[in-house]
Amino acid sequence: MVKRFISVYLLILAVSTTVVGCSQFDLNSLLEHRIGDATKLENEQTTPSETGKDSNANSGNGQAHEEEVDDEWVLEAKFFNEVEISDGLSVILNPENILSLVNKEHTLPSVYSPADLTIPEVEFSFGKQDVPKSYLREEAALALEKMFASANNEGIKLFAVSGYRSYETQEALYNAQIKKTGDTEVANQTVAVPGESEHQTGLAMDVSSKSVNLQLIEEFGETKEGKWVEQNAHKFGFILRFPKGKEDITGYQYEPWHFRYVGEEIASQIYNNNLTLEEFFGKVKKL
């Protein structure tokens, strides 16, 4: 475009030297007029493509924004584990969090015991007794009562078997399992290391039925009671914590009897997307 201007200028300059009566004012006016026409033409040619580029860029940014922000997969920061490393362990500092991720990678403090434990009004496999395993945190206990009542209305009779478990009780169970199996690795697949058990949170309850003699065995998952609770627990805020086929993710064998309370919204999200709690936290973003 600069070359074009120079050419015009030289042409006018040449003409001015041969045309009699052409003043400097006339020459400048003609030059400004030619440059103005050229600039106008340039603007007319470039504006549409530049506008198109801006439009595409804005459209792309909008799409990217929509992809980045998905309310279904964002979660308040308070629901994520806050941890510190102590003696090589990732210790949870906010264990009262209803969504605490307790597993082989994140452990509870040995001194932690929920402050709001209560006994839910449900049937227990061992009858009505005031013992630690009868307890759950208040919110989870109320949800369990609703779930058992709903099951009963549909002809499904469930029994609570084991709820809250202290660090010390878990330690005794773990040591007994090692003694029984003679193999620490085998014991780790069936009984949680002290501090790594969800039962200590007061948010987990093992359930069973008379169809399997109130035992905690895999066959429970094939009973009508086991199928009902697996398919309906999320409606009351519970998830099947150790599902079949996800052993390599949870670190534990399939346990159709172990249900963990996380609240109705999150439980439904996990159930509908066929996730474990580990997979949920791997997918969700901190708000």
Residue pairs with C-beta under 8 A, 6 or more apart in sequence:
1 38
1 42
4 38
5 35
5 38
8 31
8 34
8 35
8 38
9 31
12 27
12 30
12 31
12 34
13 27
15 22
16 22
16 27
72 269
73 283
73 284
73 285
74 284
74 285
74 286
74 287
75 99
75 284
75 285
75 286
75 287
76 286
76 287
77 286
77 287
78 94
78 97
79 97
79 98
79 99
80 97
80 99
80 281
80 286
81 90
81 92
81 94
81 97
81 100
81 101
81 106
82 92
82 93
82 94
83 90
83 91
83 92
83 93
83 106
84 90
84 91
84 93
85 91
89 107
89 195
90 105
90 106
90 107
91 106
91 107
91 108
91 109
92 100
92 102
92 106
92 107
92 108
92 109
93 109
94 100
95 108
95 109
95 112
95 201
96 114
96 115
98 139
98 203
98 261
98 262
98 263
99 262
99 263
99 266
99 277
100 106
100 108
100 201
100 203
101 277
101 278
101 281
102 108
102 196
102 197
102 198
102 200
102 201
103 196
103 250
103 251
103 277
103 278
104 188
104 192
104 193
104 196
104 251
106 196
107 193
107 195
107 196
108 167
108 195
108 196
108 197
108 200
108 201
109 195
110 167
110 194
110 195
111 167
112 167
112 200
113 166
113 200
113 202
114 137
114 164
114 201
114 202
116 137
116 138
116 139
116 202
117 135
117 136
117 137
117 138
117 164
117 202
118 135
118 136
118 137
118 138
118 141
119 130
119 134
119 135
119 136
119 141
120 136
120 141
120 142
120 144
120 145
120 148
120 160
120 163
121 145
122 144
122 145
122 148
122 158
122 159
122 160
123 148
123 157
123 158
123 159
123 160
124 134
124 159
124 160
124 161
125 159
125 160
125 161
125 208
125 214
126 161
128 134
132 163
132 164
132 165
132 166
132 169
133 161
133 162
133 163
133 164
133 165
134 160
134 163
134 164
135 141
135 163
135 164
135 202
136 144
136 163
136 164
136 202
136 203
136 205
136 261
137 201
137 202
137 203
137 261
139 261
139 263
140 202
140 203
140 205
140 237
140 261
143 236
143 237
143 238
143 261
143 264
144 160
144 205
144 236
144 238
144 261
146 236
147 158
147 229
147 232
147 233
147 235
147 236
147 238
148 158
148 160
150 232
150 235
150 236
151 157
151 158
151 225
151 228
151 229
151 232
152 158
154 228
156 224
156 225
156 228
156 229
157 209
157 210
157 225
158 207
158 208
158 209
158 225
158 229
159 207
159 208
159 209
159 210
159 214
160 205
160 206
160 207
161 205
161 206
161 207
161 208
161 214
161 216
161 257
162 199
162 205
162 206
162 216
163 199
163 202
163 204
163 205
163 206
164 199
164 200
164 202
165 173
165 197
165 199
165 200
166 200
167 194
167 195
167 200
168 194
170 192
170 193
170 194
170 195
170 197
170 199
170 200
171 194
173 191
174 187
174 191
174 192
174 193
174 194
177 187
177 190
177 191
178 184
178 187
180 187
181 187
181 190
188 251
189 251
189 252
189 253
190 252
190 253
192 198
192 199
192 252
197 204
198 204
198 241
198 258
198 260
203 260
203 261
203 262
204 241
204 258
204 259
204 260
204 261
205 238
205 259
205 261
206 216
206 257
206 258
206 259
207 229
207 257
207 259
208 214
208 215
208 216
208 220
208 225
208 257
209 220
209 223
209 225
209 226
211 220
211 223
211 224
211 225
212 219
212 220
212 223
216 255
216 257
217 257
218 254
218 255
218 256
220 226
220 256
220 257
221 227
221 230
221 244
221 254
221 256
226 256
226 257
229 259
230 240
230 256
233 239
233 240
233 259
233 267
233 271
234 264
234 267
234 268
234 270
234 271
234 272
235 264
235 267
235 268
236 264
236 267
237 261
237 262
237 263
237 264
237 266
237 267
238 259
238 260
238 261
238 262
238 267
239 259
239 260
239 262
239 267
239 270
239 271
239 277
240 256
240 258
240 259
241 250
241 255
241 258
241 259
241 260
241 276
241 277
242 250
242 252
242 253
242 254
242 255
242 258
242 276
243 250
243 254
243 276
244 254
244 256
245 254
246 276
246 279
247 253
247 254
249 276
249 278
249 279
250 276
250 278
260 277
261 267
262 270
262 277
266 280
269 275
269 280
270 276
270 277
270 280
273 280
275 283
